[in-house]
Amino acid sequence: MGRLVVAQDIEIALDGGAYCTLTPVVLSRAAIHAAGPYACPNVRIRARAVATNTPPNGAFRGFGAPQSLFAAELMVEHVAERLGVPSLDLRRKWMLRVGDTTATGQKLTESVSSELVIDAALKAAPPFHRSNVPSVHRGRGLSLVFHGSGFTGSGEKKLSGKVAVERTKPGEFTILTASTEIGQGTKTIFSQIAADALGVPLEQVTLAPQDTSLVPDSGPTVASRTAMIVGRLIHEAAVELREHPLSGRVEKTYVQPDSVHWDDQTYRGDAYPVYGWACTIADVEVDTATGEVRVTDVVTAVDCGKAIHPVMAEGQIEGGALQAVGWATIEEIKTQDGRYLNDRLATYIIPTALDAPRLKTILVENPYSGGPFGAKGIGELPMDGPAPAIIAAIHDATGVWLDEVPATPEKVLEACASS
């Protein structure tokens, strides 16, 4: 069995709905991540989006990567089963390491943490026991994923995001950025970054309102870019303001590193400045009498580069993991004649606290030189790994494979009946 996958031939078709919206962006990220976090010298990825008579589809957490990584990870599982070897062994042989090249021809030079996150997740996983209840079967699954931080290719260069740090009065400073607090802790970590760089207490730094009449255009709060891209600009501006005490305001604009090369026409080169990495281990209980799937434990080890605020970083990961559990098990969109049949939360079911598994998060810090204090983006990464790990766990429990999510009771019973 070789160190590398010999070849991959991948075809992607996305349902874009009746209007374009963000379809090209979602398609782009789905294609770039489709080969998975594995070294392969011969890759062909053909991706297209299709206009359909359904409501427009936009960007969900992960921008297409969760969907293509779901397929990539289950392919590893199927190959391992065909060869009669543990899928973990294949991942350890095939996974990208420093010096390897991705499907777009990007050579990975730093902060490559495939092995680190696998080892951390395995170490933290709880003891596994089979069920004593006749109709209830327990299973465990594992996934390994990576996710590009920041906009794809030349996106950050074209955007040229800006921030500013102002000295408002002696000993008091204000951060001016368009990045928005949506529960992920932006206000806190930006203040931490600036205070540390300025050498002042946290309470002496404030964040200006995200009003376009007051702040420069830092770009949208998307694409796992806020901490790494905008945070780095804030750090640079704060350092310069500290070094030049007479300056009242320092503004910084993103400049793409000379080491990043991307060709928009051929889709070759450095798709992202760096990737985040994660390994997820999921335990499930499957009731073969009812088809019900209950996810009992999710352990996720994430390479965040550097955790600016560890508690908030863990919160991001746990929130994303629970969101992914919902996508994998109960969140099902049904349409008829181009219309949603379940267009409200009374009929489109999302996880509550009662559906939440035991969540355990391990922060793996493998710093990236281009992020503030080494930080990388992790906003989308937690969405990528749980679904394939859960489907693998269902197979471990029942011996049947599902090739789509959510794993509803109806689909599980149908798969068990046809096995």
C-alpha positions as CSV (number, residue, x, y, z in Angstrom):
1,M,0.0,0.0,0.0
2,G,1.6,3.2,-1.2
3,R,2.2,6.5,0.7
4,L,0.0,8.4,-1.8
5,V,-3.4,7.9,-3.4
6,V,-2.5,7.2,-7.0
7,A,-5.3,9.1,-8.7
8,Q,-8.6,10.8,-8.0
9,D,-11.3,11.6,-10.6
10,I,-14.0,13.8,-9.0
11,E,-17.2,15.2,-10.5
12,I,-19.3,17.7,-8.5
13,A,-22.8,19.0,-9.3
14,L,-24.3,21.6,-7.1
15,D,-28.0,22.7,-7.0
16,G,-27.8,26.4,-7.3
17,G,-31.5,27.1,-7.3
18,A,-33.2,29.6,-9.6
19,Y,-30.8,32.5,-9.1
20,C,-27.0,32.7,-8.8
21,T,-26.5,34.4,-5.5
22,L,-23.2,33.1,-4.0
23,T,-23.2,29.9,-6.1
24,P,-19.8,30.5,-7.8
25,V,-18.1,31.0,-4.5
26,V,-19.7,27.9,-3.0
27,L,-18.8,25.9,-6.1
28,S,-15.2,27.1,-5.9
29,R,-14.6,26.1,-2.4
30,A,-16.3,22.7,-2.9
31,A,-14.0,22.0,-5.8
32,I,-10.8,23.0,-4.1
33,H,-11.6,20.8,-1.0
34,A,-12.9,17.9,-2.9
35,A,-9.7,15.8,-2.9
36,G,-9.7,15.9,0.8
37,P,-6.6,16.4,3.0
38,Y,-4.6,13.7,1.1
39,A,-1.6,13.7,-1.1
40,C,-2.3,12.6,-4.6
41,P,-0.2,13.3,-7.7
42,N,-3.0,12.8,-10.3
43,V,-6.2,14.7,-9.6
44,R,-9.0,15.7,-11.9
45,I,-11.9,17.7,-10.4
46,R,-14.8,18.8,-12.6
47,A,-17.3,21.0,-10.8
48,R,-20.5,22.7,-12.1
49,A,-23.5,24.4,-10.6
50,V,-27.0,23.8,-12.0
51,A,-29.9,26.2,-12.1
52,T,-33.0,24.5,-10.9
53,N,-36.6,25.4,-10.2
54,T,-36.1,25.8,-6.5
55,P,-35.4,28.7,-4.2
56,P,-31.9,30.2,-4.5
57,N,-29.2,28.5,-2.5
58,G,-26.6,30.6,-0.8
59,A,-23.6,30.0,1.4
60,F,-24.0,27.7,4.4
61,R,-21.3,27.5,7.1
62,G,-18.3,26.1,5.2
63,F,-19.1,27.4,1.6
64,G,-19.4,24.0,-0.1
65,A,-16.5,22.4,1.7
66,P,-18.6,20.3,4.1
67,Q,-20.4,18.7,1.1
68,S,-17.3,17.8,-0.9
69,L,-15.3,16.7,2.2
70,F,-18.2,14.5,3.2
71,A,-17.8,12.6,-0.1
72,A,-14.0,12.5,0.2
73,E,-14.0,11.1,3.7
74,L,-16.6,8.4,3.0
75,M,-14.5,7.4,-0.1
76,V,-11.6,6.7,2.3
77,E,-14.0,4.6,4.4
78,H,-15.2,2.6,1.4
79,V,-11.6,2.0,0.1
80,A,-10.5,0.9,3.5
81,E,-13.4,-1.6,3.7
82,R,-12.6,-2.9,0.2
83,L,-9.0,-3.4,1.2
84,G,-9.8,-4.9,4.6
85,V,-7.7,-2.3,6.5
86,P,-8.6,0.3,9.2
87,S,-9.5,3.6,7.6
88,L,-7.3,5.3,10.2
89,D,-4.3,3.5,8.7
90,L,-5.1,4.8,5.2
91,R,-5.5,8.3,6.5
92,R,-2.1,8.2,8.2
93,K,-0.5,6.9,5.0
94,W,-2.2,9.4,2.7
95,M,-2.6,12.6,4.7
96,L,-0.9,15.8,3.6
97,R,2.3,16.7,5.4
98,V,4.7,19.6,5.2
99,G,6.3,19.7,1.8
100,D,3.3,17.9,0.1
101,T,1.3,19.5,-2.7
102,T,-2.5,20.0,-2.8
103,A,-4.8,19.3,-5.7
104,T,-4.3,22.9,-6.9
105,G,-0.5,22.6,-6.9
106,Q,0.0,24.4,-3.6
107,K,3.1,23.3,-1.7
108,L,2.3,23.2,2.0
109,T,5.2,24.8,3.9
110,E,4.0,25.5,7.4
111,S,1.3,24.8,10.0
112,V,0.3,21.4,8.5
113,S,-1.3,19.5,11.4
114,S,-2.9,16.4,10.0
115,E,-1.0,14.1,12.3
116,L,-1.3,16.4,15.3
117,V,-5.1,16.6,15.3
118,I,-5.5,12.8,14.7
119,D,-3.2,12.0,17.7
120,A,-5.0,14.6,19.9
121,A,-8.5,13.3,19.0
122,L,-7.5,9.7,19.6
123,K,-6.0,10.5,23.0
124,A,-9.1,12.4,24.1
125,A,-11.7,10.0,22.9
126,P,-13.7,8.3,25.6
127,P,-13.6,4.5,26.2
128,F,-15.8,2.7,23.7
129,H,-18.2,0.0,24.6
130,R,-20.8,-2.0,22.6
131,S,-24.4,-1.8,23.7
132,N,-26.1,-4.5,25.8
133,V,-29.6,-3.7,24.5
134,P,-30.5,-6.1,21.6
135,S,-32.0,-3.5,19.2
136,V,-29.5,-0.7,20.0
137,H,-26.1,-0.8,18.3
138,R,-23.2,1.5,19.1
139,G,-20.6,2.6,16.6
140,R,-17.6,4.9,16.3
141,G,-16.4,6.9,13.3
142,L,-13.5,9.2,12.5
143,S,-12.9,11.9,10.0
144,L,-9.9,14.1,9.0
145,V,-10.5,17.4,7.3
146,F,-8.8,20.6,6.3
147,H,-10.3,24.0,5.5
148,G,-8.7,27.0,3.8
149,S,-8.5,30.2,5.9
150,G,-9.5,33.4,4.2
151,F,-10.9,34.1,0.7
152,T,-9.9,31.8,-2.1
153,G,-7.1,32.5,-4.4
154,S,-6.7,36.2,-5.2
155,G,-9.9,37.1,-3.3
156,E,-8.1,38.8,-0.4
157,K,-5.8,40.7,-2.8
158,K,-8.8,42.0,-4.7
159,L,-10.7,43.0,-1.6
160,S,-7.7,44.8,0.0
161,G,-9.4,45.0,3.4
162,K,-8.5,48.0,5.6
163,V,-8.5,48.7,9.4
164,A,-7.4,51.5,11.6
165,V,-6.4,52.0,15.2
166,E,-6.8,55.5,16.7
167,R,-5.4,57.2,19.8
168,T,-8.6,58.9,21.0
169,K,-7.0,60.5,24.2
170,P,-3.9,59.7,26.3
171,G,-4.0,56.1,27.1
172,E,-7.2,55.3,25.2
173,F,-7.5,53.6,21.8
174,T,-10.2,52.7,19.4
175,I,-10.2,50.0,16.7
176,L,-12.0,50.8,13.5
177,T,-13.0,47.8,11.5
178,A,-16.1,46.6,9.5
179,S,-15.8,43.1,10.9
180,T,-19.0,42.3,12.8
181,E,-19.6,40.6,16.1
182,I,-22.1,37.8,15.4
183,G,-21.5,35.8,18.5
184,Q,-18.0,34.5,17.6
185,G,-16.1,36.9,19.9
186,T,-14.8,39.4,17.4
187,K,-15.0,42.4,19.8
188,T,-13.1,40.5,22.5
189,I,-10.3,39.1,20.4
190,F,-9.7,42.3,18.4
191,S,-9.4,44.2,21.7
192,Q,-7.0,41.5,23.1
193,I,-4.9,41.7,20.0
194,A,-4.7,45.5,20.0
195,A,-4.1,45.8,23.7
196,D,-1.3,43.3,23.6
197,A,0.4,45.1,20.7
198,L,-0.1,48.5,22.3
199,G,1.1,47.3,25.7
200,V,-1.9,48.6,27.5
201,P,-4.7,47.0,29.7
202,L,-7.7,45.6,27.8
203,E,-10.1,48.2,29.2
204,Q,-8.2,51.0,27.5
205,V,-9.2,49.6,24.0
206,T,-12.6,50.0,22.5
207,L,-14.2,49.0,19.2
208,A,-15.9,51.6,17.1
209,P,-19.5,50.8,15.9
210,Q,-19.5,48.8,12.6
211,D,-21.0,51.8,10.8
212,T,-19.8,52.4,7.2
213,S,-19.7,56.2,7.9
214,L,-17.1,55.6,10.7
215,V,-15.0,52.6,9.8
216,P,-12.9,51.5,6.7
217,D,-14.0,48.5,4.6
218,S,-12.4,45.5,6.2
219,G,-14.4,43.1,4.0
220,P,-17.3,40.8,5.0
221,T,-17.4,38.7,8.2
222,V,-17.1,35.4,6.3
223,A,-14.7,32.7,5.1
224,S,-12.8,32.1,8.3
225,R,-10.9,35.3,7.7
226,T,-11.8,37.6,10.6
227,A,-9.2,36.6,13.2
228,M,-6.4,35.7,10.8
229,I,-6.7,38.4,8.1
230,V,-8.4,41.4,9.9
231,G,-6.8,40.5,13.2
232,R,-3.3,40.6,11.7
233,L,-4.0,44.1,10.2
234,I,-5.2,45.3,13.6
235,H,-2.0,43.9,15.2
236,E,0.2,45.6,12.6
237,A,-1.6,49.0,13.0
238,A,-1.4,48.8,16.8
239,V,2.3,47.9,16.8
240,E,3.0,50.9,14.5
241,L,1.0,53.2,16.7
242,R,2.9,52.1,19.7
243,E,6.2,52.7,17.9
244,H,5.1,56.2,16.8
245,P,3.6,57.7,19.9
246,L,2.9,61.1,18.2
247,S,0.7,59.4,15.6
248,G,-3.0,59.8,16.2
249,R,-4.2,57.1,13.7
250,V,-2.6,54.3,11.8
251,E,-4.4,52.6,8.9
252,K,-3.4,49.2,7.4
253,T,-4.4,47.6,4.2
254,Y,-4.1,43.9,3.4
255,V,-1.1,43.1,1.1
256,Q,-1.0,39.6,-0.3
257,P,2.3,37.9,0.7
258,D,4.9,37.4,-2.0
259,S,4.8,33.7,-1.3
260,V,1.1,33.4,-2.4
261,H,0.6,32.8,-6.1
262,W,-2.7,32.0,-7.7
263,D,-4.0,31.9,-11.3
264,D,-7.7,32.6,-11.6
265,Q,-7.8,31.3,-15.1
266,T,-6.2,27.9,-14.6
267,Y,-7.3,27.6,-10.9
268,R,-3.8,26.6,-10.0
269,G,-1.5,27.7,-7.2
270,D,-1.9,28.8,-3.6
271,A,-5.7,28.5,-3.0
272,Y,-5.3,29.8,0.6
273,P,-2.5,31.3,2.6
274,V,-2.9,28.4,5.1
275,Y,-5.3,25.6,6.1
276,G,-6.9,24.8,9.4
277,W,-7.0,21.1,10.3
278,A,-9.4,19.0,12.3
279,C,-10.1,15.4,13.4
280,T,-13.5,14.4,14.6
281,I,-14.4,11.2,16.4
282,A,-18.2,10.5,16.7
283,D,-20.0,7.8,18.7
284,V,-23.6,6.9,17.9
285,E,-26.3,4.7,19.1
286,V,-28.6,3.3,16.4
287,D,-31.9,1.7,17.3
288,T,-32.5,-0.8,14.4
289,A,-36.1,-1.3,15.5
290,T,-37.0,2.4,15.0
291,G,-34.1,3.7,12.8
292,E,-33.4,6.4,15.3
293,V,-29.8,7.7,15.5
294,R,-28.5,9.3,18.6
295,V,-25.1,10.9,18.6
296,T,-23.7,10.4,22.1
297,D,-20.2,11.9,21.9
298,V,-18.3,14.1,19.5
299,V,-14.6,14.7,20.1
300,T,-13.0,17.3,17.9
301,A,-9.3,18.3,17.8
302,V,-8.7,21.5,15.9
303,D,-5.5,23.2,14.8
304,C,-6.4,26.9,15.3
305,G,-2.8,28.1,14.9
306,K,-3.0,30.0,18.2
307,A,-6.1,30.4,20.3
308,I,-6.5,34.2,21.0
309,H,-9.3,33.4,23.5
310,P,-9.4,29.7,24.2
311,V,-12.8,29.6,25.7
312,M,-14.4,31.4,22.8
313,A,-12.4,29.3,20.3
314,E,-13.9,26.2,22.0
315,G,-17.3,27.8,21.8
316,Q,-16.9,28.3,18.1
317,I,-16.0,24.7,17.6
318,E,-18.7,23.3,19.8
319,G,-21.4,25.4,18.1
320,G,-20.2,24.3,14.7
321,A,-20.0,20.7,15.7
322,L,-23.6,20.8,17.0
323,Q,-24.7,22.5,13.8
324,A,-23.1,19.7,11.9
325,V,-24.8,17.0,14.0
326,G,-28.1,18.6,13.0
327,W,-27.1,18.5,9.3
328,A,-26.0,14.9,9.6
329,T,-29.0,13.5,11.5
330,I,-32.2,15.6,11.5
331,E,-32.2,18.7,9.3
332,E,-33.9,17.7,6.1
333,I,-35.2,20.2,3.4
334,K,-38.1,18.8,1.4
335,T,-39.4,20.5,-1.7
336,Q,-42.3,19.9,-4.1
337,D,-42.7,21.7,-7.4
338,G,-40.0,24.1,-6.5
339,R,-41.4,25.1,-3.1
340,Y,-40.3,24.2,0.4
341,L,-42.6,21.9,2.2
342,N,-40.9,22.6,5.6
343,D,-40.3,26.3,5.5
344,R,-40.4,27.0,9.3
345,L,-38.7,25.8,12.4
346,A,-41.9,23.9,13.4
347,T,-41.2,21.6,10.5
348,Y,-37.5,22.1,9.8
349,I,-36.1,20.5,12.9
350,I,-32.8,21.8,14.3
351,P,-30.9,20.4,17.4
352,T,-31.8,21.6,20.8
353,A,-29.9,21.1,24.1
354,L,-31.7,17.7,24.4
355,D,-30.2,16.6,21.1
356,A,-26.7,17.7,21.9
357,P,-24.1,15.0,22.4
358,R,-21.3,15.2,24.9
359,L,-18.9,17.6,23.1
360,K,-15.2,17.6,23.8
361,T,-12.8,20.1,22.1
362,I,-9.1,20.0,21.9
363,L,-7.2,23.1,20.7
364,V,-4.1,22.2,18.9
365,E,-1.8,25.1,18.4
366,N,0.6,25.0,15.4
367,P,1.2,28.7,14.7
368,Y,0.9,30.3,11.3
369,S,3.4,33.1,10.6
370,G,0.9,35.2,8.8
371,G,-1.7,35.3,11.5
372,P,-1.8,37.5,14.7
373,F,0.3,35.6,17.2
374,G,0.0,32.6,14.9
375,A,-3.8,32.4,14.8
376,K,-5.7,30.8,11.9
377,G,-9.4,31.0,11.0
378,I,-11.6,28.3,12.5
379,G,-15.2,29.6,11.9
380,E,-16.1,27.0,9.2
381,L,-13.8,24.1,10.0
382,P,-16.0,22.6,12.8
383,M,-18.8,22.1,10.2
384,D,-16.7,19.8,8.0
385,G,-15.8,16.8,10.1
386,P,-18.8,15.5,12.1
387,A,-21.1,14.4,9.3
388,P,-18.8,11.9,7.7
389,A,-17.7,10.7,11.1
390,I,-21.3,10.1,12.1
391,I,-22.1,8.2,8.9
392,A,-19.0,6.0,9.5
393,A,-20.1,5.4,13.0
394,I,-23.6,4.3,11.8
395,H,-21.8,1.8,9.5
396,D,-19.7,0.6,12.4
397,A,-22.9,0.1,14.4
398,T,-25.1,-1.5,11.8
399,G,-22.9,-2.6,8.9
400,V,-24.9,-0.5,6.4
401,W,-23.7,2.5,4.5
402,L,-25.7,5.7,3.9
403,D,-24.5,7.9,1.1
404,E,-26.4,11.1,2.0
405,V,-27.4,13.1,5.0
406,P,-29.4,13.6,7.1
407,A,-29.5,10.0,8.5
408,T,-33.2,10.0,9.2
409,P,-34.9,7.0,10.8
410,E,-36.6,6.3,7.4
411,K,-33.3,6.2,5.6
412,V,-31.6,4.1,8.2
413,L,-34.5,1.5,8.3
414,E,-34.5,1.4,4.5
415,A,-30.7,0.8,4.4
416,C,-30.9,-1.9,7.1
417,A,-33.8,-3.6,5.2
418,S,-31.9,-3.7,1.9
419,S,-28.6,-4.9,3.4
